[in-house]
C-alpha cells in the first residue's frame, strides 16, 4: 500500500508501513506487560524468604517509578535517533534485569533487578512503540492506533499471569523469573527491528490538505520547555497520576485482595480478567475519544473507576459482592478504565503539543503514571501492614478520581506561543 501525498508533490510516494509498525509495537508491549503480573509474582514469594507486604510492594513500585522516569530520555532518544535502537536497548535491559533478579531472594535484589533494570527496559521499549505507529496515520485515527499499540501492554497478563503461576508451582519463582527474562529479551529485540517512523515530510493518506493562505503555516509543535510552561501540562499530569495510580494500586494487589476479602485462591484468574479489560479498554477508549472527544471520555472513565473501586472495597467474604462473578466484572471494569488512560493521554499529548517532540513530551506527561503508581501502590502496602485491610487506600483512590473527573471540565488545548501575542 502506498500513500499518494497528491497535495504535497514534494514528498515522494513511500510504502505505508503503518500496520506493520503498529503490530510490532503491540507485540513489544505484550512482552513488556510482564509488569502487570507482579501480583502473581509477589504472591509466589516463598514464605521462608520472610518478605513483608511492604517488601512485596517495593520492586513493583520501583519498576513503575523507573519506567516513567526513563520515558523522558528514552522519548528524546527515539525522537532524535531511532525507535528501533531504543526498543532494542529496552529488550536487553528487561531480559538482564529479570535474569539478575532470579539469582537472589532478597527484596533489594528484586528492587535492583526487576525494579531498576527491568523497569528501565520497559521504559525504553514502551517509549518506542507508540510514536512511530501514530506518525503513519492521520490525526483522526490517533486514539485508535495509540489504543491498539498500548493494548498489548494491558493484555499481557492474559497469558503471563496463568503461565507465571504454573511455572512457579512447578519449578519455583526463580525459574519463572529467569525464563520470562530470557524469553522477553528475544521477543522484544526481535520485534524492535520492525519499528520505523515515516520519512521526514510524510503526510498520511486521509490527512486534510493545509490551508492555502499565503502566510506562514500554523505552528503545531511545542518544545518540551514550551509544554512545561503551559498550565495544561500540569492539569494533564494531575489527572494521569490519579487515574493511573488508582488502577496500578489494584493491579499490584489484586491476588491478595481476592484472597483476603473474598477467600478466593484463584486470584490469578482475576488478574487475567483485569488484563482483558485493560487491553480492551485501551482500544475502546481510544476509538471513543476519536469520536466524542478526549475530555468527555476521560470524565466517564474517572467516574466509573471511582464507583468500581468503592464497590470493590465492600467485597467482604460472605457478602453478596464477594461473589466471584461480581469480582470478575469489577476487575474487568477497573482494568478497562485504567487502560483508557494509557490510550487517551498519549493522544491528547499529541493533540495539544504536536508530533515533532511527541516522544519526549509524552515521556514528561508519563511521569505522572509512574509517580501515581509508586505512591498509591506503596500506600496500599503500608496501609495493609498496619490495618490488615486496603480500605483507606480504596477511599483515597476514589477521592482522587473524583477530583480528576472535575479537572476534565477545566482543561483545554493550550494557546500556541504565536497566538498569545496576537
Buried (B, 14 or more C-beta within 10 A) or exposed (E): EEBEBEEBEEBEEBEBBBBBBBBBBBBBBBBBBBBBBBBBBBBBBEEEBEBEBBBBBBBBBBBBBBBBBBBBBBBBBBBEEBBBBBBBBBBBBBBBBBBBBBEBBEBEBBBBBBBBBBBBBBBBBBBBBBBBBBBBBBBEBBBBBBBBBBBBBBBBBBBBBBBBBEBBEEEBBBEBBBBBBEBBBEBBBBBBEBBBBBEEEBBBBEBEEEEEEEEEEEEBBBBBEBBEEBEBBEBBBBBBBBBBBBBBBBBBBBBBBBBBBBEBEBBBBBBBBBBBBBBBBBBBBBBBBBEEBBBEBBBBBBBBBBBBBBBBBEBBEEEEBBEBEBBBBBBBBBBBBBBBBBBBBBBBBBBBBBBBBBBBBBBBBBBBBBBBBBBBBBBBBBBBEEEEBBBBBBEBBBEBBBBBBEBBEEBEEBEBEEEEEE
